[in-house]
Amino acid sequence: SNMQFRPERAPAGAGTRCLVDCEIEPDCLYSARKHYLDHPNRWAFYVWDALQQEGATTAAPHKPYAELTLTEKEEWLKRDNPYGRCVWRCDNDVVDHQSVAIEFADGATATLNMVGGASKPSRSIHLVGTLGEIQGNLEDSRFVIRHIDPRPGCEYAEEVVDLSIGGDMTGAFGGHGGGDLRLVADFLKLMNGEQPSISTT
């Protein structure tokens, strides 16, 4: 559902661009200044680099985003950088929250919950199988594997897997915890007639 960031929900005094015509910008939680100028490296790939590479805006400075000054970034946000638009008035068609329930052919079920307005950005996972479970958080690069242990005085055995000590394809590095690269690798295996990984859906 796209419930929160809709034009009709914009607070009184909200403009069309944060740094141009917004009366509430200094106090707004979603101010482009706070997110992209006060924290210039936050989401840098999306806000600066990707837009330059795509040629998505005409006002993009012609230099690597790492060399952009704060003044250049501010001017770009004021002009046609889409991240400078008011969060309530930017023709957003991306859901801000969703819940999905899935039932697989073998009877296994899965649920996915996405909340775009969470205070702390994170992606957590909890897989429960017939013999144990895996639980963790992608941002921590740390997961816990638990196995049922029916011995007297025991409930489960636990093993901690720290992915931060791995590297590239063995750790949770790259887009979406390394998942982007693994999807590409699976696709290439499939196209080459090789057996893709077990994770392929």
RAJO-V797181 format. One record per residue. N is the residue number from 0. RES is the residue in three letters. PHI is phi in degrees with one decimal (999 if undefined). Layout:
<<N:RES:PHI> <N:RES:PHI>>
This chain:
<<0:SER:999> <1:ASN:-104.8> <2:MET:-98.8> <3:GLN:-84.4> <4:PHE:-94.6> <5:ARG:-122.4> <6:PRO:-53.3> <7:GLU:-70.2> <8:ARG:-98.2> <9:ALA:-63.5> <10:PRO:-64.6> <11:ALA:-59.1> <12:GLY:94.1> <13:ALA:-69.2> <14:GLY:-98.1> <15:THR:-102.7> <16:ARG:-131.8> <17:CYS:-51.2> <18:LEU:-97.7> <19:VAL:-116.1> <20:ASP:-136.4> <21:CYS:-102.5> <22:GLU:-75.6> <23:ILE:-101.7> <24:GLU:-50.8> <25:PRO:-59.7> <26:ASP:-107.7> <27:CYS:-82.0> <28:LEU:-65.2> <29:TYR:-108.6> <30:SER:-57.2> <31:ALA:-61.7> <32:ARG:-62.5> <33:LYS:-65.9> <34:HIS:-82.7> <35:TYR:-118.8> <36:LEU:-107.2> <37:ASP:-67.1> <38:HIS:-124.7> <39:PRO:-64.4> <40:ASN:-97.7> <41:ARG:-69.8> <42:TRP:54.7> <43:ALA:-56.9> <44:PHE:-60.5> <45:TYR:-74.2> <46:VAL:-75.6> <47:TRP:-118.4> <48:ASP:-64.9> <49:ALA:-60.9> <50:LEU:-65.9> <51:GLN:-66.6> <52:GLN:-63.0> <53:GLU:-80.8> <54:GLY:63.7> <55:ALA:-75.4> <56:THR:-133.7> <57:THR:-82.7> <58:ALA:-89.6> <59:ALA:-63.1> <60:PRO:-61.7> <61:HIS:-93.3> <62:LYS:-160.0> <63:PRO:-57.1> <64:TYR:-60.6> <65:ALA:-66.1> <66:GLU:-98.2> <67:LEU:-68.5> <68:THR:-82.1> <69:LEU:-61.1> <70:THR:-63.2> <71:GLU:-65.6> <72:LYS:-65.0> <73:GLU:-63.0> <74:GLU:-63.6> <75:TRP:-66.4> <76:LEU:-62.5> <77:LYS:-71.0> <78:ARG:-93.2> <79:ASP:-126.3> <80:ASN:-68.8> <81:PRO:-61.2> <82:TYR:-77.3> <83:GLY:-92.0> <84:ARG:-78.2> <85:CYS:-63.0> <86:VAL:-61.9> <87:TRP:-89.1> <88:ARG:-129.6> <89:CYS:-125.8> <90:ASP:52.3> <91:ASN:-73.3> <92:ASP:-115.3> <93:VAL:-94.0> <94:VAL:-64.1> <95:ASP:-96.8> <96:HIS:-160.2> <97:GLN:-157.6> <98:SER:-131.1> <99:VAL:-128.7> <100:ALA:-113.6> <101:ILE:-126.4> <102:GLU:-120.5> <103:PHE:-85.8> <104:ALA:-59.3> <105:ASP:-87.0> <106:GLY:97.9> <107:ALA:-65.7> <108:THR:-124.4> <109:ALA:-146.2> <110:THR:-127.8> <111:LEU:-125.4> <112:ASN:-122.0> <113:MET:-125.4> <114:VAL:-125.4> <115:GLY:-73.5> <116:GLY:-99.2> <117:ALA:-64.1> <118:SER:-66.6> <119:LYS:-110.3> <120:PRO:-65.2> <121:SER:-162.6> <122:ARG:-129.9> <123:SER:-110.8> <124:ILE:-138.6> <125:HIS:-143.6> <126:LEU:-105.0> <127:VAL:-115.6> <128:GLY:-109.6> <129:THR:-77.8> <130:LEU:-118.8> <131:GLY:173.3> <132:GLU:-151.8> <133:ILE:-126.7> <134:GLN:-139.7> <135:GLY:-179.8> <136:ASN:-133.7> <137:LEU:-62.0> <138:GLU:-67.1> <139:ASP:-83.6> <140:SER:51.3> <141:ARG:-141.1> <142:PHE:-131.1> <143:VAL:-118.9> <144:ILE:-106.4> <145:ARG:-120.7> <146:HIS:-117.6> <147:ILE:-62.4> <148:ASP:-129.1> <149:PRO:-81.7> <150:ARG:-64.8> <151:PRO:-54.3> <152:GLY:81.6> <153:CYS:-119.3> <154:GLU:-122.7> <155:TYR:-159.2> <156:ALA:-104.2> <157:GLU:-128.9> <158:GLU:-131.3> <159:VAL:-97.0> <160:VAL:-112.1> <161:ASP:-101.9> <162:LEU:-78.1> <163:SER:-68.6> <164:ILE:-90.1> <165:GLY:-82.3> <166:GLY:-146.4> <167:ASP:48.8> <168:MET:-74.1> <169:THR:-96.0> <170:GLY:-114.4> <171:ALA:-88.8> <172:PHE:-109.2> <173:GLY:92.0> <174:GLY:-58.2> <175:HIS:55.2> <176:GLY:64.1> <177:GLY:88.6> <178:GLY:-64.5> <179:ASP:-59.9> <180:LEU:-66.0> <181:ARG:-68.8> <182:LEU:-63.8> <183:VAL:-63.4> <184:ALA:-61.7> <185:ASP:-63.9> <186:PHE:-61.2> <187:LEU:-65.1> <188:LYS:-61.4> <189:LEU:-62.4> <190:MET:-67.8> <191:ASN:-90.9> <192:GLY:77.3> <193:GLU:-92.0> <194:GLN:-79.7> <195:PRO:-71.9> <196:SER:-68.6> <197:ILE:-66.6> <198:SER:-78.0> <199:THR:-63.5> <200:THR:-102.1>>
